[in-house]
Every structure is written in structure tokens, then in C-alpha cells.
Amino acid sequence: MNLLRTMPRPRARRALQALLAFALLIGLGAPAWSQGHPQQGLARTELTAGMHRIVAEVAADHSTRAIGLMHRTSLAPNHGMLFVFQDKSPQCFWMRNTLIPLSIAFIEDDGRIVNIEDMAAQTETSHCARAPVRFALEMEQGWFAKRGVRAGDRLGGREFVPAR
């Protein structure tokens, strides 16, 4: 049944306006990233970069990857987020609604880092992998450089398949 056809026009318009105002008021249909709340409760995994231990939240589906580390005001030491994609492709990231500067490592299936980029907070500049990848790891800006981790190094973790 089409409500708009069964109500007189002015009444239908007012009802539709009231419904839209109510939806906006309670945030119906608004994606989580636009609501200003960091996501919580993601699975975690442990990674290694040489002798350094990393605790990474895992963003493995479209909605968790879309939100990423948005709206966070800090990261615990040696904590970050591992983005896992279904297929290898030249992944790109930006920092809209991300409040803290980050460094991102784009990672091959075997854990080898393709490239590392520093990203400024609250910008829409694209930062892309130099080759198709399935993984990206975001850490506090400068984390990789401070530990001497660079492109070509390998990260360890159960997500990465050893090279054959």
C-alpha cells in the first residue's frame, strides 16, 4: 500500500516530513562513521615486526574497514589496526574523521611491507599501495620509522602466508 496515494497531499507531505525529521533526530540510516563514535569490540591479532610486538584490531569487512580508526583520540602503545581485504588490489586510504596522525604499511600476503606512508589527521589526501595488496596496518605516526621498520621488511602473524 502506498501511503502517499491514500492520504490527501498536504497531509501526506506533513506525515513524510515528520517521519524524515524523526529519522534525522534519532540517526536512522546514518552510517556509524558519520555519528562520531569510534568502533569497539573488534577481534584482535598479534603481529610482530622484528622483535617488536603489535596488537592490532582486525577490520575484515566493508563496514569495519570503512570506519577504521575514525574518531579515536589516541592509540595505546604498540596498538594499531590491520585491514584485511578479500582480494589483492592497489588499496588507498584517507584520513577523513581520523583525529590522530597515522602511518600505514601496505603488506603482501607473506607479510612483506610494500610501502609505508605517513598520513596527516583529518585530511582527504589518498595514500595508496605501490602494488596490489590484501593487508594494510595503521599505527601511530612514526611507529615504523622509530623502530627501523621499512619497505621490504616482513611482519609476522597468523594472517600472513610464508613465501614458498
mmCIF file of the C-alpha atoms, coordinates in Angstrom:
data_MODEL
# 
_entry.id   MODEL 
# 
loop_
_atom_site.group_PDB 
_atom_site.id 
_atom_site.type_symbol 
_atom_site.label_atom_id 
_atom_site.label_alt_id 
_atom_site.label_comp_id 
_atom_site.label_asym_id 
_atom_site.label_entity_id 
_atom_site.label_seq_id 
_atom_site.pdbx_PDB_ins_code 
_atom_site.Cartn_x 
_atom_site.Cartn_y 
_atom_site.Cartn_z 
_atom_site.occupancy 
_atom_site.B_iso_or_equiv 
_atom_site.pdbx_formal_charge 
_atom_site.auth_seq_id 
_atom_site.auth_comp_id 
_atom_site.auth_asym_id 
_atom_site.auth_atom_id 
_atom_site.pdbx_PDB_model_num 
ATOM 1   C CA . MET A 1 1   ? 0.000  0.000   0.000  1.00 0.00 ? 1   MET A CA 1 
ATOM 2   C CA . ASN A 1 2   ? 1.337  3.410   -0.905 1.00 0.00 ? 2   ASN A CA 1 
ATOM 3   C CA . LEU A 1 3   ? 0.649  5.811   1.971  1.00 0.00 ? 3   LEU A CA 1 
ATOM 4   C CA . LEU A 1 4   ? 1.159  8.862   -0.180 1.00 0.00 ? 4   LEU A CA 1 
ATOM 5   C CA . ARG A 1 5   ? -1.668 7.825   -2.530 1.00 0.00 ? 5   ARG A CA 1 
ATOM 6   C CA . THR A 1 6   ? -4.133 7.143   0.289  1.00 0.00 ? 6   THR A CA 1 
ATOM 7   C CA . MET A 1 7   ? -3.653 10.480  2.124  1.00 0.00 ? 7   MET A CA 1 
ATOM 8   C CA . PRO A 1 8   ? -4.588 13.904  0.878  1.00 0.00 ? 8   PRO A CA 1 
ATOM 9   C CA . ARG A 1 9   ? -1.461 15.630  -0.470 1.00 0.00 ? 9   ARG A CA 1 
ATOM 10  C CA . PRO A 1 10  ? -0.852 18.221  2.323  1.00 0.00 ? 10  PRO A CA 1 
ATOM 11  C CA . ARG A 1 11  ? -1.406 15.559  4.959  1.00 0.00 ? 11  ARG A CA 1 
ATOM 12  C CA . ALA A 1 12  ? 0.921  13.114  3.196  1.00 0.00 ? 12  ALA A CA 1 
ATOM 13  C CA . ARG A 1 13  ? 3.588  15.778  2.883  1.00 0.00 ? 13  ARG A CA 1 
ATOM 14  C CA . ARG A 1 14  ? 3.370  16.644  6.594  1.00 0.00 ? 14  ARG A CA 1 
ATOM 15  C CA . ALA A 1 15  ? 3.490  12.971  7.568  1.00 0.00 ? 15  ALA A CA 1 
ATOM 16  C CA . LEU A 1 16  ? 6.522  12.370  5.362  1.00 0.00 ? 16  LEU A CA 1 
ATOM 17  C CA . GLN A 1 17  ? 8.261  15.473  6.737  1.00 0.00 ? 17  GLN A CA 1 
ATOM 18  C CA . ALA A 1 18  ? 7.574  14.342  10.308 1.00 0.00 ? 18  ALA A CA 1 
ATOM 19  C CA . LEU A 1 19  ? 8.929  10.881  9.535  1.00 0.00 ? 19  LEU A CA 1 
ATOM 20  C CA . LEU A 1 20  ? 12.093 12.300  7.960  1.00 0.00 ? 20  LEU A CA 1 
ATOM 21  C CA . ALA A 1 21  ? 12.616 14.702  10.874 1.00 0.00 ? 21  ALA A CA 1 
ATOM 22  C CA . PHE A 1 22  ? 12.242 11.813  13.327 1.00 0.00 ? 22  PHE A CA 1 
ATOM 23  C CA . ALA A 1 23  ? 14.711 9.682   11.349 1.00 0.00 ? 23  ALA A CA 1 
ATOM 24  C CA . LEU A 1 24  ? 17.243 12.518  11.352 1.00 0.00 ? 24  LEU A CA 1 
ATOM 25  C CA . LEU A 1 25  ? 16.707 13.104  15.060 1.00 0.00 ? 25  LEU A CA 1 
ATOM 26  C CA . ILE A 1 26  ? 17.493 9.518   16.031 1.00 0.00 ? 26  ILE A CA 1 
ATOM 27  C CA . GLY A 1 27  ? 20.064 8.947   13.289 1.00 0.00 ? 27  GLY A CA 1 
ATOM 28  C CA . LEU A 1 28  ? 18.214 6.247   11.351 1.00 0.00 ? 28  LEU A CA 1 
ATOM 29  C CA . GLY A 1 29  ? 20.087 5.228   8.268  1.00 0.00 ? 29  GLY A CA 1 
ATOM 30  C CA . ALA A 1 30  ? 23.181 7.247   9.170  1.00 0.00 ? 30  ALA A CA 1 
ATOM 31  C CA . PRO A 1 31  ? 26.346 5.186   8.882  1.00 0.00 ? 31  PRO A CA 1 
ATOM 32  C CA . ALA A 1 32  ? 28.309 4.710   12.116 1.00 0.00 ? 32  ALA A CA 1 
ATOM 33  C CA . TRP A 1 33  ? 31.296 6.679   10.785 1.00 0.00 ? 33  TRP A CA 1 
ATOM 34  C CA . SER A 1 34  ? 29.161 9.789   10.478 1.00 0.00 ? 34  SER A CA 1 
ATOM 35  C CA . GLN A 1 35  ? 27.921 9.579   14.067 1.00 0.00 ? 35  GLN A CA 1 
ATOM 36  C CA . GLY A 1 36  ? 31.254 10.484  15.659 1.00 0.00 ? 36  GLY A CA 1 
ATOM 37  C CA . HIS A 1 37  ? 31.837 7.297   17.662 1.00 0.00 ? 37  HIS A CA 1 
ATOM 38  C CA . PRO A 1 38  ? 34.905 5.053   17.413 1.00 0.00 ? 38  PRO A CA 1 
ATOM 39  C CA . GLN A 1 39  ? 34.105 1.420   16.732 1.00 0.00 ? 39  GLN A CA 1 
ATOM 40  C CA . GLN A 1 40  ? 34.698 -1.011  19.552 1.00 0.00 ? 40  GLN A CA 1 
ATOM 41  C CA . GLY A 1 41  ? 34.787 -4.734  20.148 1.00 0.00 ? 41  GLY A CA 1 
ATOM 42  C CA . LEU A 1 42  ? 36.763 -5.766  17.071 1.00 0.00 ? 42  LEU A CA 1 
ATOM 43  C CA . ALA A 1 43  ? 38.740 -9.002  17.104 1.00 0.00 ? 43  ALA A CA 1 
ATOM 44  C CA . ARG A 1 44  ? 42.449 -8.570  17.815 1.00 0.00 ? 44  ARG A CA 1 
ATOM 45  C CA . THR A 1 45  ? 45.509 -10.293 16.485 1.00 0.00 ? 45  THR A CA 1 
ATOM 46  C CA . GLU A 1 46  ? 49.153 -10.239 17.483 1.00 0.00 ? 46  GLU A CA 1 
ATOM 47  C CA . LEU A 1 47  ? 51.748 -9.304  14.874 1.00 0.00 ? 47  LEU A CA 1 
ATOM 48  C CA . THR A 1 48  ? 55.498 -8.899  15.050 1.00 0.00 ? 48  THR A CA 1 
ATOM 49  C CA . ALA A 1 49  ? 57.896 -6.507  13.358 1.00 0.00 ? 49  ALA A CA 1 
ATOM 50  C CA . GLY A 1 50  ? 61.285 -7.999  14.163 1.00 0.00 ? 50  GLY A CA 1 
ATOM 51  C CA . MET A 1 51  ? 61.457 -8.035  17.961 1.00 0.00 ? 51  MET A CA 1 
ATOM 52  C CA . HIS A 1 52  ? 58.514 -5.602  18.295 1.00 0.00 ? 52  HIS A CA 1 
ATOM 53  C CA . ARG A 1 53  ? 55.075 -6.889  19.267 1.00 0.00 ? 53  ARG A CA 1 
ATOM 54  C CA . ILE A 1 54  ? 51.955 -5.288  17.771 1.00 0.00 ? 54  ILE A CA 1 
ATOM 55  C CA . VAL A 1 55  ? 48.392 -5.712  18.999 1.00 0.00 ? 55  VAL A CA 1 
ATOM 56  C CA . ALA A 1 56  ? 46.114 -4.989  16.053 1.00 0.00 ? 56  ALA A CA 1 
ATOM 57  C CA . GLU A 1 57  ? 42.359 -4.734  15.872 1.00 0.00 ? 57  GLU A CA 1 
ATOM 58  C CA . VAL A 1 58  ? 41.154 -6.520  12.740 1.00 0.00 ? 58  VAL A CA 1 
ATOM 59  C CA . ALA A 1 59  ? 38.915 -4.736  10.233 1.00 0.00 ? 59  ALA A CA 1 
ATOM 60  C CA . ALA A 1 60  ? 37.958 -7.511  7.830  1.00 0.00 ? 60  ALA A CA 1 
ATOM 61  C CA . ASP A 1 61  ? 34.605 -6.490  6.348  1.00 0.00 ? 61  ASP A CA 1 
ATOM 62  C CA . HIS A 1 62  ? 33.393 -3.448  4.455  1.00 0.00 ? 62  HIS A CA 1 
ATOM 63  C CA . SER A 1 63  ? 31.785 -1.652  7.401  1.00 0.00 ? 63  SER A CA 1 
ATOM 64  C CA . THR A 1 64  ? 34.699 -2.104  9.831  1.00 0.00 ? 64  THR A CA 1 
ATOM 65  C CA . ARG A 1 65  ? 37.211 -1.094  7.140  1.00 0.00 ? 65  ARG A CA 1 
ATOM 66  C CA . ALA A 1 66  ? 35.127 1.996   6.275  1.00 0.00 ? 66  ALA A CA 1 
ATOM 67  C CA . ILE A 1 67  ? 35.193 3.193   9.892  1.00 0.00 ? 67  ILE A CA 1 
ATOM 68  C CA . GLY A 1 68  ? 38.771 2.140   10.666 1.00 0.00 ? 68  GLY A CA 1 
ATOM 69  C CA . LEU A 1 69  ? 40.338 4.331   13.365 1.00 0.00 ? 69  LEU A CA 1 
ATOM 70  C CA . MET A 1 70  ? 37.966 7.266   12.833 1.00 0.00 ? 70  MET A CA 1 
ATOM 71  C CA . HIS A 1 71  ? 37.019 9.336   15.882 1.00 0.00 ? 71  HIS A CA 1 
ATOM 72  C CA . ARG A 1 72  ? 39.769 7.913   18.111 1.00 0.00 ? 72  ARG A CA 1 
ATOM 73  C CA . THR A 1 73  ? 41.753 10.401  20.154 1.00 0.00 ? 73  THR A CA 1 
ATOM 74  C CA . SER A 1 74  ? 44.665 8.070   20.911 1.00 0.00 ? 74  SER A CA 1 
ATOM 75  C CA . LEU A 1 75  ? 46.154 4.619   20.393 1.00 0.00 ? 75  LEU A CA 1 
ATOM 76  C CA . ALA A 1 76  ? 47.709 2.504   23.130 1.00 0.00 ? 76  ALA A CA 1 
ATOM 77  C CA . PRO A 1 77  ? 51.466 1.907   22.702 1.00 0.00 ? 77  PRO A CA 1 
ATOM 78  C CA . ASN A 1 78  ? 52.176 -0.725  20.026 1.00 0.00 ? 78  ASN A CA 1 
ATOM 79  C CA . HIS A 1 79  ? 48.492 -0.931  19.073 1.00 0.00 ? 79  HIS A CA 1 
ATOM 80  C CA . GLY A 1 80  ? 47.035 -0.413  15.620 1.00 0.00 ? 80  GLY A CA 1 
ATOM 81  C CA . MET A 1 81  ? 44.517 -1.701  13.104 1.00 0.00 ? 81  MET A CA 1 
ATOM 82  C CA . LEU A 1 82  ? 45.034 -4.405  10.489 1.00 0.00 ? 82  LEU A CA 1 
ATOM 83  C CA . PHE A 1 83  ? 42.827 -4.035  7.419  1.00 0.00 ? 83  PHE A CA 1 
ATOM 84  C CA . VAL A 1 84  ? 42.135 -7.324  5.655  1.00 0.00 ? 84  VAL A CA 1 
ATOM 85  C CA . PHE A 1 85  ? 40.741 -7.357  2.114  1.00 0.00 ? 85  PHE A CA 1 
ATOM 86  C CA . GLN A 1 86  ? 39.260 -10.303 0.193  1.00 0.00 ? 86  GLN A CA 1 
ATOM 87  C CA . ASP A 1 87  ? 41.348 -9.745  -2.936 1.00 0.00 ? 87  ASP A CA 1 
ATOM 88  C CA . LYS A 1 88  ? 44.661 -8.128  -3.789 1.00 0.00 ? 88  LYS A CA 1 
ATOM 89  C CA . SER A 1 89  ? 44.263 -4.650  -5.237 1.00 0.00 ? 89  SER A CA 1 
ATOM 90  C CA . PRO A 1 90  ? 46.028 -1.265  -5.062 1.00 0.00 ? 90  PRO A CA 1 
ATOM 91  C CA . GLN A 1 91  ? 44.364 -0.200  -1.784 1.00 0.00 ? 91  GLN A CA 1 
ATOM 92  C CA . CYS A 1 92  ? 44.109 3.510   -0.933 1.00 0.00 ? 92  CYS A CA 1 
ATOM 93  C CA . PHE A 1 93  ? 43.320 5.211   2.373  1.00 0.00 ? 93  PHE A CA 1 
ATOM 94  C CA . TRP A 1 94  ? 42.455 8.711   3.550  1.00 0.00 ? 94  TRP A CA 1 
ATOM 95  C CA . MET A 1 95  ? 42.025 10.291  6.971  1.00 0.00 ? 95  MET A CA 1 
ATOM 96  C CA . ARG A 1 96  ? 38.554 11.874  6.978  1.00 0.00 ? 96  ARG A CA 1 
ATOM 97  C CA . ASN A 1 97  ? 37.257 11.924  10.574 1.00 0.00 ? 97  ASN A CA 1 
ATOM 98  C CA . THR A 1 98  ? 40.515 10.401  11.827 1.00 0.00 ? 98  THR A CA 1 
ATOM 99  C CA . LEU A 1 99  ? 41.747 12.593  14.670 1.00 0.00 ? 99  LEU A CA 1 
ATOM 100 C CA . ILE A 1 100 ? 45.275 11.254  15.150 1.00 0.00 ? 100 ILE A CA 1 
ATOM 101 C CA . PRO A 1 101 ? 48.125 11.183  12.599 1.00 0.00 ? 101 PRO A CA 1 
ATOM 102 C CA . LEU A 1 102 ? 48.947 7.658   11.462 1.00 0.00 ? 102 LEU A CA 1 
ATOM 103 C CA . SER A 1 103 ? 51.498 5.707   9.460  1.00 0.00 ? 103 SER A CA 1 
ATOM 104 C CA . ILE A 1 104 ? 50.230 2.939   7.219  1.00 0.00 ? 104 ILE A CA 1 
ATOM 105 C CA . ALA A 1 105 ? 52.135 -0.089  5.942  1.00 0.00 ? 105 ALA A CA 1 
ATOM 106 C CA . PHE A 1 106 ? 50.782 -1.829  2.849  1.00 0.00 ? 106 PHE A CA 1 
ATOM 107 C CA . ILE A 1 107 ? 51.526 -5.533  3.162  1.00 0.00 ? 107 ILE A CA 1 
ATOM 108 C CA . GLU A 1 108 ? 51.840 -8.522  0.795  1.00 0.00 ? 108 GLU A CA 1 
ATOM 109 C CA . ASP A 1 109 ? 50.227 -11.904 1.596  1.00 0.00 ? 109 ASP A CA 1 
ATOM 110 C CA . ASP A 1 110 ? 53.545 -13.170 3.011  1.00 0.00 ? 110 ASP A CA 1 
ATOM 111 C CA . GLY A 1 111 ? 53.931 -10.192 5.394  1.00 0.00 ? 111 GLY A CA 1 
ATOM 112 C CA . ARG A 1 112 ? 56.425 -8.227  3.261  1.00 0.00 ? 112 ARG A CA 1 
ATOM 113 C CA . ILE A 1 113 ? 55.881 -4.472  3.501  1.00 0.00 ? 113 ILE A CA 1 
ATOM 114 C CA . VAL A 1 114 ? 55.408 -2.918  0.049  1.00 0.00 ? 114 VAL A CA 1 
ATOM 115 C CA . ASN A 1 115 ? 55.477 0.715   1.209  1.00 0.00 ? 115 ASN A CA 1 
ATOM 116 C CA . ILE A 1 116 ? 54.833 2.868   4.270  1.00 0.00 ? 116 ILE A CA 1 
ATOM 117 C CA . GLU A 1 117 ? 53.073 6.237   4.146  1.00 0.00 ? 117 GLU A CA 1 
ATOM 118 C CA . ASP A 1 118 ? 52.597 8.923   6.810  1.00 0.00 ? 118 ASP A CA 1 
ATOM 119 C CA . MET A 1 119 ? 49.073 10.338  6.907  1.00 0.00 ? 119 MET A CA 1 
ATOM 120 C CA . ALA A 1 120 ? 48.004 13.667  8.423  1.00 0.00 ? 120 ALA A CA 1 
ATOM 121 C CA . ALA A 1 121 ? 44.879 13.717  10.602 1.00 0.00 ? 121 ALA A CA 1 
ATOM 122 C CA . GLN A 1 122 ? 41.568 14.891  9.148  1.00 0.00 ? 122 GLN A CA 1 
ATOM 123 C CA . THR A 1 123 ? 42.650 15.053  5.512  1.00 0.00 ? 123 THR A CA 1 
ATOM 124 C CA . GLU A 1 124 ? 41.286 13.545  2.321  1.00 0.00 ? 124 GLU A CA 1 
ATOM 125 C CA . THR A 1 125 ? 44.638 13.010  0.629  1.00 0.00 ? 125 THR A CA 1 
ATOM 126 C CA . SER A 1 126 ? 44.840 9.483   -0.812 1.00 0.00 ? 126 SER A CA 1 
ATOM 127 C CA . HIS A 1 127 ? 47.678 7.225   0.347  1.00 0.00 ? 127 HIS A CA 1 
ATOM 128 C CA . CYS A 1 128 ? 47.977 4.150   -1.854 1.00 0.00 ? 128 CYS A CA 1 
ATOM 129 C CA . ALA A 1 129 ? 49.843 0.871   -2.010 1.00 0.00 ? 129 ALA A CA 1 
ATOM 130 C CA . ARG A 1 130 ? 52.509 0.781   -4.733 1.00 0.00 ? 130 ARG A CA 1 
ATOM 131 C CA . ALA A 1 131 ? 51.412 -2.748  -5.661 1.00 0.00 ? 131 ALA A CA 1 
ATOM 132 C CA . PRO A 1 132 ? 48.232 -4.773  -5.167 1.00 0.00 ? 132 PRO A CA 1 
ATOM 133 C CA . VAL A 1 133 ? 47.917 -5.932  -1.526 1.00 0.00 ? 133 VAL A CA 1 
ATOM 134 C CA . ARG A 1 134 ? 45.402 -7.634  0.771  1.00 0.00 ? 134 ARG A CA 1 
ATOM 135 C CA . PHE A 1 135 ? 46.617 -6.083  4.030  1.00 0.00 ? 135 PHE A CA 1 
ATOM 136 C CA . ALA A 1 136 ? 47.287 -2.645  5.473  1.00 0.00 ? 136 ALA A CA 1 
ATOM 137 C CA . LEU A 1 137 ? 48.427 -1.851  9.018  1.00 0.00 ? 137 LEU A CA 1 
ATOM 138 C CA . GLU A 1 138 ? 47.792 1.552   10.600 1.00 0.00 ? 138 GLU A CA 1 
ATOM 139 C CA . MET A 1 139 ? 49.900 2.569   13.581 1.00 0.00 ? 139 MET A CA 1 
ATOM 140 C CA . GLU A 1 140 ? 50.651 5.813   15.418 1.00 0.00 ? 140 GLU A CA 1 
ATOM 141 C CA . GLN A 1 141 ? 52.520 8.117   13.030 1.00 0.00 ? 141 GLN A CA 1 
ATOM 142 C CA . GLY A 1 142 ? 56.250 7.412   13.125 1.00 0.00 ? 142 GLY A CA 1 
ATOM 143 C CA . TRP A 1 143 ? 55.887 3.960   14.731 1.00 0.00 ? 143 TRP A CA 1 
ATOM 144 C CA . PHE A 1 144 ? 57.601 2.151   11.843 1.00 0.00 ? 144 PHE A CA 1 
ATOM 145 C CA . ALA A 1 145 ? 60.385 4.741   11.418 1.00 0.00 ? 145 ALA A CA 1 
ATOM 146 C CA . LYS A 1 146 ? 61.183 4.812   15.160 1.00 0.00 ? 146 LYS A CA 1 
ATOM 147 C CA . ARG A 1 147 ? 61.730 1.057   15.089 1.00 0.00 ? 147 ARG A CA 1 
ATOM 148 C CA . GLY A 1 148 ? 63.670 0.959   11.826 1.00 0.00 ? 148 GLY A CA 1 
ATOM 149 C CA . VAL A 1 149 ? 60.895 -0.955  10.039 1.00 0.00 ? 149 VAL A CA 1 
ATOM 150 C CA . ARG A 1 150 ? 60.753 -0.148  6.324  1.00 0.00 ? 150 ARG A CA 1 
ATOM 151 C CA . ALA A 1 151 ? 59.595 -1.378  2.925  1.00 0.00 ? 151 ALA A CA 1 
ATOM 152 C CA . GLY A 1 152 ? 60.928 -4.859  2.172  1.00 0.00 ? 152 GLY A CA 1 
ATOM 153 C CA . ASP A 1 153 ? 60.826 -5.971  5.831  1.00 0.00 ? 153 ASP A CA 1 
ATOM 154 C CA . ARG A 1 154 ? 58.446 -8.755  6.803  1.00 0.00 ? 154 ARG A CA 1 
ATOM 155 C CA . LEU A 1 155 ? 55.834 -8.704  9.523  1.00 0.00 ? 155 LEU A CA 1 
ATOM 156 C CA . GLY A 1 156 ? 54.932 -11.892 11.342 1.00 0.00 ? 156 GLY A CA 1 
ATOM 157 C CA . GLY A 1 157 ? 51.437 -13.054 12.207 1.00 0.00 ? 157 GLY A CA 1 
ATOM 158 C CA . ARG A 1 158 ? 48.976 -15.851 11.557 1.00 0.00 ? 158 ARG A CA 1 
ATOM 159 C CA . GLU A 1 159 ? 47.337 -13.790 8.789  1.00 0.00 ? 159 GLU A CA 1 
ATOM 160 C CA . PHE A 1 160 ? 50.433 -13.897 6.616  1.00 0.00 ? 160 PHE A CA 1 
ATOM 161 C CA . VAL A 1 161 ? 51.273 -16.922 4.453  1.00 0.00 ? 161 VAL A CA 1 
ATOM 162 C CA . PRO A 1 162 ? 55.016 -17.698 4.319  1.00 0.00 ? 162 PRO A CA 1 
ATOM 163 C CA . ALA A 1 163 ? 56.672 -17.259 0.916  1.00 0.00 ? 163 ALA A CA 1 
ATOM 164 C CA . ARG A 1 164 ? 57.383 -20.531 -0.936 1.00 0.00 ? 164 ARG A CA 1 
# 
